[in-house]
Amino acid sequence: MEYVRLGSTGLKVSRICLGMMSYGDPARGSEWILDEEAAEPIVRKAAEAGVTFFDTADTYSAGSSEEVTGRLLQRIFAQRDDYVLATKVFFPVGPGSRKGGAANDRGLSRKHIMSAIDASLRRLGTDYVDLYQIHRWDPDTPIEETMQALHDVVRAGKARYLGASSMSAWQFAKAQHIAETNGWTKFASMQNHYNLLYREEEREMVPLCLDQGVGMIPWSPLARGLLARAGRQEERGTARAGSDPRIGALYGDAENDSQILDRVAEVARERGVAPASVALSWLLRQPGVAAPIIGATRAGHVDDAVAAVEVDLTDKEVGFLAEPYRPRAVAL
């Protein structure tokens, strides 16, 4: 495993981040969620391979992802400083709030942020998170209110660094400017949607992050598993892939997607590695990318992701994989 700084900070993270959305209580989430017992060998395998970076969110499985994440990491690692823990705030937590039962259990108001960080820390069983991220942009709350509240979370010692997730580049630039102008904590990372099948981030967000020294930790680096199954579409996908309504919305250009998948499969065959390893290796080669966030519901998913760090694609292979891409609609 390799370790890099997260953007321009001094925080070191493993080049693969394990996304914990797949773990929690199936009764409080989706049918593809793994419970704690099923998740432990996968998380332990990742840790043994050198993964020290773990990402979750308060909304995943109505909070149970944080609960399982906290217990697993405490059992697997000797001490808290041995791993980097990230979580997120914005979406409502629990079925009641999703039905409108709690108007303030959502968004990025000061009220919600202050309540959410304390609730996350309780569920995670820790005094602080290393990275506290806003899950989306909140159009209903002044960004000044959000950035000051997040700064106060850092000052209180409840978070070490701040991060953001999918939004427009102008929104991210505005938030960073507000923080800098007021002497508040700026975002150190951007968790954006970025992979071989979706590269619209390269137009504005990637250049902005590179200019500002912000580390990128892309979500869905394997395009909901499509890149992992390149060249072997007949293979049964995961339970999540079979019930994911967003796949069509995010990756709707079937002809162009097929061209890219064919090239991923070709490079994978030539190198004798899994398609997932090739796709992740391509992403790891992109400027500013610190650690793609991978989901794993099988041990083999971890193996393929870790192997990607050792796959040193040539410039020719990188260009070959990227060449067919056609612009598509922005999907946050």
C-alpha positions, 0 to 999 in steps of 0.5 A, a space after each residue: 500500500 502507498 500513502 499520500 498527503 490529502 491535498 496540501 494538508 499534512 494528513 497521510 491517507 492510504 491510496 485506497 479508501 474503503 467506503 463503509 456504506 455497504 455495512 450496517 443494519 439491513 433492516 434500516 438500509 437496503 437489501 444489499 447491506 452487510 451486517 456487522 458479522 459479514 462485514 468484519 472479514 472484509 474490513 479486516 482484510 482491507 486493514 491487513 492490506 494497509 488500508 487506513 482510510 475509511 469513509 461513511 456518512 450519518 445517513 447510510 442505513 439510518 445511522 447504523 453504518 456509523 455504528 458498525 464502522 465505529 465498532 469494527 475499526 476499534 476491534 481491528 486497529 490497536 489505537 485510534 491514531 492508526 486510521 483515518 475516519 471520515 463521515 458526512 453531514 447533510 441528508 436526514 437520518 432515519 425513516 421518520 425524518 425522511 417523511 418530513 417528521 423533523 424539518 431541521 434534521 437535514 441540510 447545513 444549518 448551524 443547528 443541524 451541523 452541531 446536532 449531527 456531529 455529536 450524533 455521529 461521534 456517539 454512533 462512531 464511539 469516538 471523540 473526533 473524526 479526521 475528516 468531516 464532510 458536507 454531503 451536498 450543497 445546501 441552497 437553503 442555508 447561507 454558506 457563511 452560516 455553514 462555514 462558520 459552523 464547520 469551523 467551530 466543529 474543528 475548533 471544538 476538536 470534534 473534527 481535524 479537517 473538513 471536506 466537501 462532496 459533489 457540487 458545482 465548481 462555483 459553489 466550492 470556490 465560493 465556500 473556500 473564499 468565504 472561509 479564507 476571507 473570515 479566517 475559518 477552516 477551508 475544505 481540504 478535500 473534495 469527494 466528487 463523482 469521477 471515473 472512466 465513464 464519467 469525467 465531467 469533473 475534469 472541466 472545472 472541479 479538477 482544475 480548481 482542486 489542483 489550483 487550490 491544493 484540495 485532495 480528491 477522493 472520488 466516489 463510485 470510482 468503478 461506476 457502480 460496478 460497471 467498470 469492474 465487470 468490463 468484458 464479462 457482462 454475463 457475470 452476475 453483479 452484486 445485489 446492489 447493482 441489481 437494484 440500483 435505480 441510479 445506474 441508468 441515470 448516471 451512465 446512460 450513454 450505452 454506446 460510449 460506455 461500451 467502447 470504454 468498457 471494451 478498452 478496460 477489458 482489453 488492457 486487463 487481459 493484456 496485463 492479466 489483472 482484473 478490470 477493476 484494477 485497471 480502472 482504479 489504476 487509471 484514476 490513481 494516475 489522474 492529477 490530484 486524486 488521493 484515494 478513490 473510495 471503493 465499496 466492497 461486499 466481497 473479499 475479492 473487491 478488496 483484492 482488486 482495489 489493493 492490486 490497482 496500487 501496483 498496476 503501473 499503467 503506461 502513458 500509452 495505456 492511460 491515453 488508450 483508456 481515456 480516448 473514447 470518452 464523449 461529453 455527457 450530462 452533468 450528474 452530481 
